[in-house]
Amino acid sequence: MRKYIVAGNWKMNKSLAEGIRLAEEVNAAVEKAGELKCEVVIAPPFLHLTEVSKVVGKKVSLAAQNCAAEASGAYTGEVSAGMLQSAGIPYVITGHSERRTYYGETDAILAKKTAQALASGLKVIFCIGEELSQRDSGKYFETVKSQIENGLFQLSAAEFKNIVIAYEPVWAIGTGRTATSGQAQEVHAFIRKILAGKYGQQVADDVAILYGGSCNENNAGELFAQPDIDGGLIGGASLTAEKFIRIVTAF
Ligand code: PEP
């Protein structure tokens, strides 16, 4: 049985004090919610990770939003996957569309980052998704297929155990324009089919595929009810503990 996951991507938001407070609030809400159907992950900025790790318990896991493509050395400003692992951070997000668009992260760079993360013992939330023009021209299947093939297909079936995929149509991120549950399910089922073709049905069935893109406390329930949607990667709505916990409990 695959895992359900709800992950909050804080992006470049919150001062350190605000981040600690938000993490405390999320932790308290998760504790209060009792038995959950999903794993809860939060991804604060790098600087906040170790401080946040001191205020969350076992029911909230941490993710970094990025890692370096190299293991160590003269790469000013970078943070390696090994450093994250040494700080006790279990997850890293790679391939977020903001990294692809604003920082020129290509499939080849993302394949290296993902390989570094796995080699360091991290679990990876690998993001894919089409631009609006690709959606409108009907090329969204091609886009997600090539992002998966070029970013992940260097991995072995065994390595795939530590991969979570987040399907995030770029036109839905931060826009308030959520994909319909039907649109999202269509692509999630397609992703699982591609994985089955490469790695076999068991690997495909075991991979958690999250939806991201203006997912909020009002639409999460319908999205998560789809058979191939295993949770969400949440941006804006993860910055308020009350909204985030309503998404976490939306299964
Ligand atoms: C994201 O950036 O991963 C995201 C899904 O953002 P939002 O929920 O704000 O659309």
Residues whose N, C-alpha, C, O or C-beta is under 5 A from the ligand:
A	BS01	PEP	N9 A172 I173 G174 T175 G212 G213 S214 C215 L233 I234 G235 G236 A237
